[in-house]
Amino acid sequence: MLAANRVAIEGVDPEIDGGRFPAKTVAGHPFVVEVDVFGDGHDKVSAAILWRPKGVDNWDEAPLAPLVNDRWRGHFVPTDVMGHEYTIIAWRDTFESWREEVAKKHNAGVPIALELEEGVHLVRGSVGCGRGTVAEQARLAELAAAMEEAGENERFAVLMTDKTAALMRRAGRRANLSHYERILSLTVDRKAAAFSAWYEMMPRSQSGDVTRHGTFDDVIARLPYVAGLGFDVLYFTPIHPIGTTNRKGRNNSLTPAPDDPGSPYAIGSAEGGHDAIHPELGTFDDFKRLVAAAHDHGLEIALDYAIQCSPDHPWIKAHHDWFDWRPDGSIKFAENPPKKYEDIVNVRFYEGDRPLPALWRAQRDIILFWVAHGVKIFRVDNPHTKAFPFWEWMIDDVRTKHPDVIFLAEAFTRPKVMHRLAKIGFNQSYSYFTWRNTKAELTEYMTELTTTEKRHTMRVNFFVNTPDINPVFLQTSGRPGFQSRLVLAASLAGNYGVYNGYEICEWEPVPGKEEYLNSEKYELRAWNFDQPGNIREDIALMNRLRQTHPALQEFANIAFYQMWNDQILYYGKRTADLSSFLLFAVSLDPHNGQGAHFEVPLWEFGLGDDASIEVEDLVADYSFTWHGKVQHVYIDPHQRPYFIWRLVDPRGQR
């Protein structure tokens, strides 16, 4: 249509792959949008964000404000956990253009009688335009009528007020109203999707006795311990029946002893599959009591969703076409050459080019089954080895029914694959944090995650270890390395997690591998979490700071500051109003003392280089004052490999 969209609207951020995928935010949190908006000539333009929950007809509107070079920024705050939509509108702001012109002429002593008549015309033309409330339209009509009879001085005095300008912004006619070409999608999650602390355990190892299989009641007895450390998510590896065919023995042996429990990832036996509970753990009534008890302790249960099956899984006999078979008629085991996992087989999501809808629905129904049993968080095992279209369909279908469900993608694979999983619906993502150890690596990775498009799509969960990953750094670092990696994970990311054993600095590896020797993936363990050298106090401290300091409840608010030593990572996290401003100095050398001069970011508060600022040491719990921008710190890793300071806003506004 001729003359449509006269105002240019471009460069919307976020807009994920041209609108193909939604951005992500959290209910109650400002969702910030930036966009380029400009028009021809010298007329002023204005712009706004239109937003609404999906399925709602009417739009809400939030203003955009100019930044620099035709870039605009604004935000809105969704409150409902559900899908939302947003787009941009812009228009020639004829009244603001008129005010600017009249002010210039008046100040220059140029006659403005005709210009004031034009102003009255703009007000009169807005009456009945359909914008604003009934009361605001009534005030416009009264203003237009009053200005008809007013003299030049009165017209100038009234029309040029901020009050009149505000009324025209709310209820005035918008000239050349232009619309962005796309309506964009937004996923609005509950807070736990962006801010959570996970503790991982295997329920079968919670009895305290290696000769007795753990039960859900044993886990209930462990809840005060986990809650006391400050965690809010308790995550279980698979709790389903375990197959016996090709069962793994201790340390991944292919010759198990009669009492070896097998890997919990070999799911399925005569007792059932993914919708069943391993009989030695307990019953569904026991599980219900566990979920309720966890809730009473401020914990939410997360389950492992591992799609693979034991050769004994009931699906294999009932659904032959869901699996791959070899030319000799034998089933095809899972492989990652040269590794071969003969205790599990994978399902196939397609038969040739044809999807298997019955399988897709069955997999979705497993999630819905556990949701009905009180589980709303799922860690998904190896999602990158399953079909992308399945995940996109399944996650959308589940979250349409239960928008508070959270999916964590356990995918340590190529960066673009990990990002794709985030874009198609996973609420959280594993990351490369485990293998980022140097100052340069950590700075570069955090900058990538918090300043590129990934900040809108990929919510990382910084697990410090997992049953599958015993990082090389921790194998050689001793207790200081466990402390420093904990502080990094808990302060850098909104979501982080530990696998039990981390608190006692469990490190012994299979020689030459990033795997635990005597891994409880293949045997029952009895843990002594009270043993000397544990870092439980560090864990409790970090979880307490995360809950009490809002700066740690955001992710992209990190800034790296200058410290002249590459063995110390120095960074800050702060809220926009600076009421919560924390600094971290974390030694990356677990063996040697490190010292350095560093800059206190006084400029963030508008202070000069010679100013003073009050500081709280949040670990040692005392206050002092820094005088001047450059200070010095010495870190002895065997005393404490990190410092955490809170800067007190000196402006007296808090």
N, C-alpha and C positions, 0 to 999 in steps of 0.2 A: 504494500500500500504506500502511495506517495506520502512523504512527510512523516512516516512512522519512525520512531526511535531516533529523533534528531540528536539527542545527547548520547555521546559515546560511552559505553560501559564495557570495560575490558579488564583482563588480568585479575579475575576473581581468585582470591586465596582465602580458604581452601576450595579448590575444585579438583577432584581426584580423577585423573584420566578423562578429562572432558565431561565429567559428571557421571561416568560409568559406575563409580563406586562411591559410597558415602564417606564423609569424614566422621570423626568420633568426638564425642564430648561426654560430660557427666552432668546429670541432673543437678540443678542448683549452681552450676559453675558458668561464668560468662564464656560464651562462645564468640570468639573474635573473628571478624571478617575484614579483609582489606580488598580494595578494588581501585582501578583507575577510572575516574569519571571526569569528563571534560566536554565542552561544547564549542561551537564555532563562535567567532567574534569575541566580544568582551563582556557579554552578559554573565552574571553570576549563575552558577548551577547549584542545585542541592540534590541530595541522594539519601536513600534509606534502604535498610534491609527489610524485606518481607519474610516472615517466618510463621510456621504453624505445625502442629502435630499432623502426621499423615492421617487422611480420612476426614479432616476438618475442612470446611469450605472457606471460612473467613480467615484472612491474614491478620497477624499482629505486625506492628511496624516499629522498628528501632532506627534512630537517626545515625547517619554516617557523618563524620567530621573530617575536614581536610587535614592532611599531614604536610606533604611537600610535593611539588612537582606533579600535581593532579592525582596524587595518591590519597585515598580516603580510608578511614578506619571506623568501625563501630562494633557493637556487640549486642547480643540478646542472651537471656538466661532461661533456657527451657527447664521446666520443673517436672515434666512427666517422663518416666522411663519408657520410651517407645521411639519409633522412627519419626523423624521430623523432616520438613522441607524448608528451603530458604532460597531466595532469589534477590535481585537488586532492582530498584527503580531509581530513576533520576529525572530531573526536569529543569527547565529554564526558570530560575527564581526571579520573576519579573519584579516583585515587590522589593526584594533585597537589592536588585540592580538599580531600581528607582531610588531607594534610600541612599545608596552610595553616590549616585549622580547628584541628587539634590543637596546632599551634605557638602560635596565639593563646590557646587555653584554658590551655595549660601555662604560658605567660608570665603569664597573669592569675591563676594559682593555682587554676583550676577543676579538679575531679576529671575524669580522662580515662580511667578504666578501661574503660568501655563503648566509648569511641572507639577505644581500642587494640584491643579485640576486633573492631571493625569493620575496622580495618586488617589484622588477621590474615585476616579473611574476604575482603578484596580480594585479598590475595596468594594465598590458597587458591583463589579463584575463577578465577585466571589460569592455574593449572596445567592443562595439557592444552588450552589455548585455541587452539593451533596457531600462535602467533606466536613469533618468535625462533628461535634455533638449538636443537638437541637439548641442547647443554651448558647453554644459558641456561634451558631448561625444567627441566632437572635441578636447577639451582641454585634455581629458584623452589620446586620440590618440597621440597628440603632446608630452605629458609628457612621455608616454611609449617609443616613438621613441627617444626622447632626452636621456632617461635613458639607452638605449641600448649602446650608445657610451660614456656615462659618466664614469668618474673614480669613485673610491670608495668614496673619500671625497665629490665629488659633489652629488653622489647618496644619501649619508647620509644626506647632508645638505638639499637637495630638498625633499626627501621622508619623512623626519621627521618633516616637517613644519606643522603648524596648517592649512595652506592654502590647502596643499595636503590632509590632513585628512578630511577637510570639503568637498573637491571635491569628495573624495571617499564615504563619507556619503551620498551625494546627488546622485551620479551617479555610484557608485561601485556595483559590484556583491554581492548579499546576499547569503551566504552559509547556506544551510539547512533552508530555509525560512519556517517558521511554522505559522499556522493560528489557532486562537482560534476557538473552535468547534461551536460557535454560533454567529449569527448576532443579535445584541440587538437593541431594539427600544427606541426611545427618542421622547417625546412630547416637541415641542418648542412652547411656548406661547408668546403672547405679554406681555409687562411689567405689564399691569394692572392685570394680573393673579397672580402676585407675590407681587405687591406693589400697594395698593389702600386704600382709606379712604372712608367708606360708611356712608351715612346719610339716615336713614329709616324714612319714613312718610306714613301716609294714606292720599291720595289726598282729600278724602271726608271731612277731618277735617281742610282744609286750608282756609276756608272762613273767619275765625275770628268770626263767629256767629253760635252758636249752633242750631239756628232755620233755617239755610240755608245750604244745602248740598254744599260742595266745588266742584269746577270745575277745569279743566285743566288750565283755565285762572288764577284762584286763585293760582295754583301751580307756574305758570310763574311769578307771582308777588312775590313769595317766593324765587325764584332762587338767587337773589343777596344776600339774607341772608345766604343761604346754601354755596354758593361760597365764601362769605366773611369769613366764618369759616374755609375755606381751604379744604373742601371735594372735591373729584373728581368723586364719584359715588353717584347718588341719586336713592334710591331704594324704589319702591312702593309695598305695599301689593296688593293683586289682585284688578284689576280695571274692572272686568267683571260684567255682570248682576247678581243680587243676588236673590236666590229663596225665595218664600214665605211660602212653606210647612215647618211646624215645625220651623219657623224662631225663632232665639234666641232674647230675649229682653235684657235690660240693666243688666249688671253684670251676664251674662250667664243665665238669667231667661228663663224658658220655657213658660212664659206667656207674650209675647211682647205687648207693646202698639201699637196702629195703626200707629204711626209715627216712630217707631223704625226701623233703617235701616238694621238690621240683620248683621250677620258676613260676611265679604267679602270672607271668605273661603267657603261659601255655594254657589258655582259657578253654574250659569245657571238658566235661567227663560225663559218665553215666548219671551223675547227680544234677546235671544241667549246664547251661551256658551263661551268656552275659546277663541273663535276668535271674540268675540263681546266686546263692551265697555258699561259699565253701563250708561244708557241714561243721568242721572243727572250729570255725569262728563263732557260730551261733545261728540263730534263726532271724527271720524278718522282725519278729517282735523284739528281739535283742537289739537289732539294728535301729529300730524305732526309738528304743530307750536311749541308745547312744546318741542319735541325732538330737534328741530333746536335751540330754545332759550336756552335750557340747554347746547348744544354744544357751543354756543356763550359765555356762562359763564364758560366754562371749565369743564362742568359736563357731565357725561354719564348716561343715564337712565338705570336702572336695573328693571326687572319685576319679580314678584313672579310667579313661575310655580307650581301650586298646582293641582294635577291630579284629586282630588276628585270632585264630582258633587253634586249639590242640587238635591233633588227628582224631581225638575221641569226642569232639564237640558234636552235639546232636544235629547241628545244621548239615554236617557232611553227609549223613544218611538221608536226611529229609530234603535236601536241596543240592543235588548233584551238580546242577548247572551254575551254582554260585562259586565254584572252585575250578582251578586249573588242573588238568590231568595230563600225565605223560603218555607217550605213544604205547608204552607197555601196560597201560591201565592203572599205574600207580599215581597217587596224588603228588602234586608238585609242592615240595616244601619251600618255606621262605628261605631266600638266599641273599647275601650281600657279599659276592665273591671277593676273597676266597672263603668267607664265612658261610656256613650252611646251618640253618636252624631247624633241625629235624623234629623238634618238639612243637613247632607251630607251622601253620599253613595260612596263606593269605586268601581273602575273598577277592573276587574280581567284580568290578563295578560295571564292566561292559563285556558283552559277548560279541567280539568283533567291534563293529561300529555301533552296536545296539546296546543302550543302557539296560540294566536289569532292574526294573522298577520295584519288583517285589523285594529284592535285596535292599534297595535304597530305603524303602519304607520300613523294613525290619530293623535296619540300623538306626533310623530316626526313632522308632518305637522303643528301642533300648534306652535312649536318652529320656524319652517321655515317661518310661517305666520308673526310672530312678528319680525323676523330678517328682513323680507322685509319691515317692518314699522320702521326700524332704531334701533332696540334693539339688542344688542350683549352680554348682561350680564343677566343671569337668576339665581335667588336664587330658589332652588328646595325644595319644602316643603316635609318633611318626606320621603326622598328617600329610607330609610332603610326598609320601609314597602312595597316597590314595588320590582319587580323581578330584580335581578342583571343582568341576560342576556339582559333584555330590555335596561337597562341603557348603558351597554357596546355597544350594537348595535346602539342605538339611538345617543349617544354622538359621536361615531365614524362616523356615517353617516352624522350628521350635520356638524361636524368639517372637514370632507373631502370636503364638499362644502364651508364651511365658517370657516377656521381654527382660526379666531380671536374671535369666540364665547367663552364665559367663563361661566362655570356652577359652582355654589356654592352649596354644599351639606349641607342642614339643617338637620343634623342627630345627636341628642344627645342620643346615644345608646351605646352598648357595644364596647369596643375599637377595636376588630378585625373586626366588621361590619363597623365601621367608616373607618378603614384603607382599607378595601376591596373596598368601594365606591371610595376612592381616587385612588386606583390602576386601577379600571375599567374605569376611565376617568374623574372624577370630578376634576376641576382645583383648586378649593378651598374647604375647609372643616370647618364647625363649630367645636368647640373644648370643652374641659373641663375647659378652662380658667375661666369661670364664677364661678366655684366651687373650684378653687385653690386659697386659701387665705393666708396661712402661708408661711413663708420663705422656709421651707422644701418642702412644696407642690409645690410651684412655681419653685424652683430650680430643683427638681426632674422632673417635667413635661417638663420644657424647655430643660433639658438635654436629655430626651427621644426624644423630637421632633427634636432636632438639631444634635444629634450624632448617632442615629440609622438609619436603613433603611428608616424610615419615612421622613427623611430630603430630600429624593429623590422623594417622592410620595405624601406626605400629606402637602399641603400648608394651614396652619390654617388661619382662619379669626377670630380674637379675638373681638367678639361683647361684649360690656360691659353690654348690656341689650337688650331685644327684647320685642315685645308686649306680648309674652307668658311667659317671664322670668323676674321677679322682684326679683333679688337675695337677699337672707336673709341679707348678709353683708350690702347692700345698704339700707335696711329697718331700720338699726340701726346705721348707721355710720355718718349721717349728711353730710354736704358739704365736709369735708376733705376726706371722703371715696370715694365720687364721683370723686374728684380730683386725688386721688392716683390711683384708678382703671383706670381712663382715661390714665394717664401717663404710667402705666404698659402696657396697651393694645397697645397704640400707639408706644411705644418704643420696646417692646419685639417682636411684630409680624410685618411682612411686610404688611399684610392686617388686618385692624381692622374696627369696625363699632359702631355707636351709634344709638339708636332709639330715635326719638324726645321726649323731656321731660327730657332726661338725663341732658341737659344743664341747666335746672332749678331744678335739684335734685329731680325730681318726685319720690316718694318713697312709698306712702300709699298703703298697701297691702290688699288683701282679708285676713282676720285674719287667721293666721296659714298656709298660702300658699305662694308660690312664684309667685303670680299673682297680677296684679294691680287692685285695687278697682276703679270702674268707668272706666273700660278699654274701649278705643275707638274701640276695636274689636266689641263692641256691641252698641255703641252710637257715635254721633258726639261730638267732643271736640273743644273748642276754647282755643288756647294756648297763654299765655303771656310770651314770651321768654325774656322780658325785666325786669321781676320782680327781686327784690333785692335777692342777694345770688346766682345769676346764675354763671356758670363757663365758660361762652363763651370765656373769655380771655385765659383760660387754653387750651381750645380746639383749638383756633386759633394759640396759641403758638406752641402746639405740631404738628399741621399740617404744620406750617411754618418750624419748625426744620426738619421735615421729608423730606420736599422738598429741603432744603438747605444743609443738611448734608448727604453725601453718605453713611455713616456708618449705618444710619437708614433705608436705602433702601435695606438692606440685612437681612436675617433671621438667618442663622446658624452661624453668626459671634459673638455670645454672649460669654462673659466670666464672671463668678461670682468670685468676689474678696472678701477678708477678711474684714469684719466689725464685731466687737465684740458686736453685739446686734441682737438678733433674731427677733426683731420688726422692723428692717430696712433691706430692700432688696437692696443690693449694687452690681452693675454689670456694665460692659462696653460693648460697641459695637464699632468696629473699622474696617477700610478698611485694606487690606493686606499691603499697603504701609505706613500705620499709618498717612496718611495725614488727615484723619477724625477719631478722637478718642474721644468718649464721655463716660462720667461716669454718672451713675444715683444712687442716694440714695433716696429711696422711703419709707416713713413710712407706716407700715402695721397696726399701731395703730391710729385710727381716733380720739381718745379721749384724749390721754395723750402725753406730750412731751417725746421725746426719744433722747438720746445722745449716742455717741460711738466713740471710736478710730477706725481708719481704715487704710488700706494700700493703698498708691498710687502706681500703677503698673509701677514704674520707670524701672523695669527690661525689660519691653516690648520695651523700647527705648535703651536698653543696658546701662542704667545708674546704678550707685551704690546707696546704701541705703542712703547716705548722700547728694545726688545730689539735685539740685533745678529744678523746672519746672514751666513754665508759664501756668496759668490757666485762662479760661474765664468762668464766671458765665453766662450761657445762659438765665437764667430767669431774674436776676437782671441787666444783661447787663453791667458788669464791669470786669476788669482783675486784677489779683494779682499773687503772686508767692507762691508756696508751697516749703518749704525747708525740705528735708528729707522724708523718706518713710512713716512714721506714722503721721497721722493728726487726727483731731477731728472735729466732726460735732454735732450740736444740732438741732433737727427738732421740731418746734412747729406746730402741725397740723392745728391750727386755724389761723396761719399766712400763712404758705405754707407747705404742707406735703411732699414736694419733693425738691431735689436739682439736677440740671443738669449742669455738668461742661464739658468743652472741654479742653483737654490737647494739648498744642502746641508743636509740634515736635521740640526738642531743637537742632537737628542736622543741622538746617539751610538749609535743602534740599527742603523745600516746597515753 
